[in-house]
């Protein structure tokens, strides 16, 4: 699957939930390369930024 197909699938998945939300999806593209796609569905950008900040902080606290 190419990047465009993955982006479309992520957007379709988020839309199928029929809920305001956002998703960040990372995947392994090649043996040493990773790609990230994102989608927002009826989600205020400020709410998404706050959510991403919280998740990033939790991740850093656990992993580093």
N, CA and C atoms as an extended XYZ file, in Angstrom:
192
Properties=species:S:1:pos:R:3:atomname:S:1:resname:S:1:resid:I:1 pbc="F F F"
N         0.835       -1.173        0.000 N   UNK     1
C         0.000        0.000        0.000 CA  UNK     1
C         0.887        1.247        0.000 C   UNK     1
N         0.510        2.246       -0.772 N   UNK     2
C         1.290        3.483       -0.768 CA  UNK     2
C         0.721        4.467        0.258 C   UNK     2
N         1.432        5.565        0.475 N   UNK     3
C         1.052        6.541        1.491 CA  UNK     3
C        -0.358        7.089        1.276 C   UNK     3
N        -0.703        7.350        0.040 N   UNK     4
C        -2.017        7.915       -0.268 CA  UNK     4
C        -3.139        6.944        0.115 C   UNK     4
N        -2.947        5.665       -0.174 N   UNK     5
C        -3.953        4.658        0.181 CA  UNK     5
C        -4.114        4.553        1.695 C   UNK     5
N        -3.004        4.585        2.416 N   UNK     6
C        -3.066        4.514        3.874 CA  UNK     6
C        -3.768        5.743        4.424 C   UNK     6
N        -3.448        6.926        3.904 N   UNK     7
C        -4.110        8.160        4.332 CA  UNK     7
C        -5.620        8.045        4.133 C   UNK     7
N        -6.052        7.542        2.982 N   UNK     8
C        -7.478        7.396        2.697 CA  UNK     8
C        -8.141        6.411        3.656 C   UNK     8
N        -7.464        5.323        3.977 N   UNK     9
C        -8.031        4.338        4.899 CA  UNK     9
C        -8.158        4.907        6.319 C   UNK     9
N        -7.157        5.676        6.742 N   UNK    10
C        -7.217        6.307        8.070 CA  UNK    10
C        -8.387        7.284        8.126 C   UNK    10
N        -8.543        8.092        7.092 N   UNK    11
C        -9.638        9.052        7.061 CA  UNK    11
C       -10.992        8.349        7.026 C   UNK    11
N       -11.102        7.279        6.245 N   UNK    12
C       -12.360        6.531        6.175 CA  UNK    12
C       -12.688        5.884        7.531 C   UNK    12
N       -11.677        5.333        8.193 N   UNK    13
C       -11.894        4.725        9.502 CA  UNK    13
C       -12.420        5.751       10.495 C   UNK    13
N       -11.771        6.903       10.564 N   UNK    14
C       -12.186        7.927       11.516 CA  UNK    14
C       -13.603        8.405       11.213 C   UNK    14
N       -13.902        8.601        9.955 N   UNK    15
C       -15.240        9.043        9.569 CA  UNK    15
C       -16.289        7.982        9.901 C   UNK    15
N       -15.928        6.706        9.769 N   UNK    16
C       -16.888        5.620       10.024 CA  UNK    16
C       -17.309        5.540       11.490 C   UNK    16
N       -16.500        6.099       12.385 N   UNK    17
C       -16.856        6.091       13.810 CA  UNK    17
C       -17.991        7.046       14.116 C   UNK    17
N       -18.244        7.991       13.226 N   UNK    18
C       -19.332        8.951       13.366 CA  UNK    18
C       -19.252        9.723       14.681 C   UNK    18
N       -18.016       10.053       15.066 N   UNK    19
C       -17.766       10.827       16.277 CA  UNK    19
C       -16.698       11.870       15.957 C   UNK    19
N       -16.819       13.056       16.543 N   UNK    20
C       -15.723       14.006       16.381 CA  UNK    20
C       -14.446       13.400       16.968 C   UNK    20
N       -13.345       13.526       16.270 N   UNK    21
C       -12.111       12.965       16.787 CA  UNK    21
C       -10.933       13.207       15.865 C   UNK    21
N        -9.798       12.711       16.302 N   UNK    22
C        -8.592       12.787       15.481 CA  UNK    22
C        -7.795       11.513       15.691 C   UNK    22
N        -6.944       11.234       14.718 N   UNK    23
C        -6.111       10.040       14.805 CA  UNK    23
C        -4.756       10.363       14.186 C   UNK    23
N        -3.726        9.869       14.839 N   UNK    24
C        -2.368        9.929       14.307 CA  UNK    24
C        -1.952        8.475       14.129 C   UNK    24
N        -1.530        8.124       12.930 N   UNK    25
C        -1.176        6.735       12.644 CA  UNK    25
C         0.237        6.690       12.092 C   UNK    25
N         1.094        5.966       12.772 N   UNK    26
C         2.459        5.777       12.315 CA  UNK    26
C         2.660        4.344       11.869 C   UNK    26
N         3.416        4.159       10.812 N   UNK    27
C         3.655        2.805       10.318 CA  UNK    27
C         5.055        2.706        9.717 C   UNK    27
N         5.527        1.477        9.672 N   UNK    28
C         6.848        1.202        9.110 CA  UNK    28
C         6.724        1.151        7.598 C   UNK    28
N         7.454        2.029        6.955 N   UNK    29
C         7.380        2.128        5.497 CA  UNK    29
C         8.419        1.233        4.835 C   UNK    29
N         9.632        1.301        5.332 N   UNK    30
C        10.719        0.464        4.843 CA  UNK    30
C        11.473       -0.045        6.055 C   UNK    30
N        12.561       -0.769        5.848 N   UNK    31
C        13.269       -1.370        6.970 CA  UNK    31
C        13.741       -0.362        8.006 C   UNK    31
N        14.033        0.864        7.589 N   UNK    32
C        14.519        1.861        8.538 CA  UNK    32
C        13.774        3.196        8.441 C   UNK    32
N        12.603        3.179        7.819 N   UNK    33
C        11.829        4.398        7.609 CA  UNK    33
C        10.409        4.224        8.130 C   UNK    33
N         9.935        5.254        8.815 N   UNK    34
C         8.567        5.255        9.308 CA  UNK    34
C         7.830        6.445        8.724 C   UNK    34
N         6.541        6.312        8.562 N   UNK    35
C         5.694        7.364        8.004 CA  UNK    35
C         4.564        7.635        8.990 C   UNK    35
N         4.097        8.865        9.029 N   UNK    36
C         2.985        9.234        9.895 CA  UNK    36
C         1.924        9.922        9.051 C   UNK    36
N         0.663        9.538        9.268 N   UNK    37
C        -0.468       10.229        8.649 CA  UNK    37
C        -1.419       10.622        9.775 C   UNK    37
N        -2.242       11.618        9.497 N   UNK    38
C        -3.205       12.059       10.503 CA  UNK    38
C        -4.514       12.438        9.833 C   UNK    38
N        -5.564       12.443       10.632 N   UNK    39
C        -6.869       12.837       10.128 CA  UNK    39
C        -7.655       13.462       11.273 C   UNK    39
N        -8.402       14.496       10.955 N   UNK    40
C        -9.266       15.170       11.914 CA  UNK    40
C       -10.685       15.112       11.379 C   UNK    40
N       -11.634       14.766       12.229 N   UNK    41
C       -13.027       14.701       11.817 CA  UNK    41
C       -13.872       15.497       12.807 C   UNK    41
N       -14.312       16.660       12.389 N   UNK    42
C       -15.177       17.511       13.210 CA  UNK    42
C       -14.585       17.779       14.593 C   UNK    42
N       -13.280       17.850       14.672 N   UNK    43
C       -12.594       18.042       15.953 CA  UNK    43
C       -11.995       19.438       15.965 C   UNK    43
N       -12.316       20.248       16.969 N   UNK    44
C       -11.671       21.557       17.050 CA  UNK    44
C       -10.155       21.392       17.168 C   UNK    44
N        -9.423       22.162       16.410 N   UNK    45
C        -7.961       22.009       16.391 CA  UNK    45
C        -7.352       22.201       17.774 C   UNK    45
N        -7.882       23.126       18.577 N   UNK    46
C        -7.325       23.344       19.912 CA  UNK    46
C        -7.506       22.099       20.787 C   UNK    46
N        -8.620       21.401       20.636 N   UNK    47
C        -8.841       20.170       21.401 CA  UNK    47
C        -7.855       19.089       20.960 C   UNK    47
N        -7.595       19.018       19.662 N   UNK    48
C        -6.637       18.040       19.152 CA  UNK    48
C        -5.235       18.342       19.668 C   UNK    48
N        -4.855       19.621       19.674 N   UNK    49
C        -3.523       19.995       20.159 CA  UNK    49
C        -3.388       19.643       21.641 C   UNK    49
N        -4.419       19.924       22.429 N   UNK    50
C        -4.381       19.579       23.860 CA  UNK    50
C        -4.270       18.067       24.039 C   UNK    50
N        -5.033       17.314       23.260 N   UNK    51
C        -4.975       15.852       23.349 CA  UNK    51
C        -3.612       15.313       22.957 C   UNK    51
N        -3.063       15.835       21.876 N   UNK    52
C        -1.736       15.399       21.432 CA  UNK    52
C        -0.676       15.736       22.472 C   UNK    52
N        -0.785       16.898       23.082 N   UNK    53
C         0.180       17.292       24.112 CA  UNK    53
C         0.139       16.340       25.293 C   UNK    53
N        -1.068       15.965       25.706 N   UNK    54
C        -1.218       15.051       26.835 CA  UNK    54
C        -0.639       13.670       26.505 C   UNK    54
N        -0.966       13.172       25.322 N   UNK    55
C        -0.473       11.860       24.909 CA  UNK    55
C         1.049       11.871       24.776 C   UNK    55
N         1.591       12.932       24.188 N   UNK    56
C         3.034       13.027       24.018 CA  UNK    56
C         3.732       13.071       25.376 C   UNK    56
N         3.189       13.821       26.313 N   UNK    57
C         3.758       13.900       27.649 CA  UNK    57
C         3.730       12.521       28.332 C   UNK    57
N         2.607       11.830       28.238 N   UNK    58
C         2.509       10.477       28.816 CA  UNK    58
C         3.527        9.543       28.191 C   UNK    58
N         3.676        9.594       26.887 N   UNK    59
C         4.603        8.733       26.184 CA  UNK    59
C         6.032        9.005       26.627 C   UNK    59
N         6.417       10.267       26.699 N   UNK    60
C         7.767       10.640       27.103 CA  UNK    60
C         8.028       10.168       28.538 C   UNK    60
N         7.081       10.347       29.429 N   UNK    61
C         7.253        9.947       30.825 CA  UNK    61
C         7.465        8.436       30.958 C   UNK    61
N         6.780        7.674       30.133 N   UNK    62
C         6.900        6.206       30.211 CA  UNK    62
C         8.135        5.666       29.493 C   UNK    62
N         8.495        6.295       28.390 N   UNK    63
C         9.518        5.704       27.514 CA  UNK    63
C        10.915        6.265       27.678 C   UNK    63
N        11.054        7.459       28.228 N   UNK    64
C        12.396        8.044       28.309 CA  UNK    64
C        12.924        8.075       29.728 C   UNK    64
